[in-house]
Amino acid sequence: MKADKDKISRMIKIARGQLDGVLKMIEDDRYCLDISNQLSATSAIIKNANKEILHAHIRSCVRDALKTDEPNEKIEEALSILDKMVQ
């Protein structure tokens, strides 16, 4: 992986902590909208981590592939991920 591993790890650990908090909120029968807000915050962190990884992939793997005779595979991989992100 070409992305900043420390940054991505930190983001994922924060998301994991938030998910643990959501589980506790559910167990404690907390207000629905409070739970929903926490889930949205967790989702945003995961989305940003994914974006960081994809940016690093494009800046390194795709850029390197463009210097070869067959860059299509790496370009198609990146496009496939983008398609999944906007669904």
C-alpha positions in Angstrom: 0.0 0.0 0.0 1.4 3.4 -1.0 -0.9 5.5 1.3 0.4 6.9 4.6 -0.1 3.8 6.7 0.0 5.6 10.0 -2.6 8.1 8.9 -4.9 5.3 7.6 -4.4 3.1 10.6 -5.3 6.1 12.9 -8.5 6.7 10.9 -9.5 3.1 11.0 -8.9 2.9 14.8 -11.0 5.9 15.3 -13.8 4.4 13.2 -13.5 1.1 15.2 -13.8 3.1 18.4 -16.8 4.8 17.2 -18.4 1.5 16.2 -17.8 0.2 19.7 -19.5 3.3 21.0 -22.5 2.7 18.6 -22.9 -0.8 19.9 -22.9 0.5 23.5 -25.5 3.1 22.5 -27.7 0.4 21.0 -27.3 -1.8 24.1 -28.2 1.2 26.3 -31.3 1.9 24.1 -30.1 5.4 23.3 -32.1 7.8 21.1 -32.3 6.7 17.5 -31.0 9.9 16.0 -28.0 10.0 18.3 -27.1 6.5 17.0 -27.7 7.5 13.4 -25.4 10.6 13.8 -22.6 8.4 15.2 -23.0 5.9 12.3 -22.8 8.8 9.9 -19.6 10.1 11.5 -18.1 6.6 11.4 -19.1 6.2 7.7 -17.4 9.5 6.9 -14.1 8.4 8.5 -14.1 5.2 6.5 -15.0 7.0 3.3 -12.1 9.4 3.9 -9.7 6.6 4.6 -10.8 4.9 1.3 -10.3 8.2 -0.5 -6.8 8.5 0.8 -5.9 5.0 -0.3 -7.4 5.6 -3.7 -5.5 8.9 -4.2 -2.3 7.2 -3.2 -3.0 4.3 -5.7 -3.6 6.8 -8.5 -0.5 8.8 -7.6 1.7 5.8 -7.5 0.4 2.6 -9.1 -1.6 4.2 -11.9 1.1 6.8 -12.6 3.7 4.0 -12.9 1.4 2.0 -15.2 1.0 5.0 -17.5 4.8 4.7 -18.2 4.3 1.2 -19.5 2.7 -0.1 -22.7 -0.4 -1.4 -20.9 -1.8 1.1 -18.3 -5.4 0.0 -18.9 -5.5 -2.6 -16.1 -4.6 -0.1 -13.4 -6.9 2.6 -14.8 -9.8 0.1 -14.9 -9.1 -0.9 -11.3 -9.2 2.7 -10.1 -12.4 3.3 -12.1 -14.0 0.3 -10.6 -13.4 1.5 -7.1 -14.7 5.0 -8.0 -17.9 3.3 -9.4 -18.4 1.5 -6.1 -17.9 4.7 -4.1 -20.6 6.6 -5.9 -23.3 3.9 -5.8 
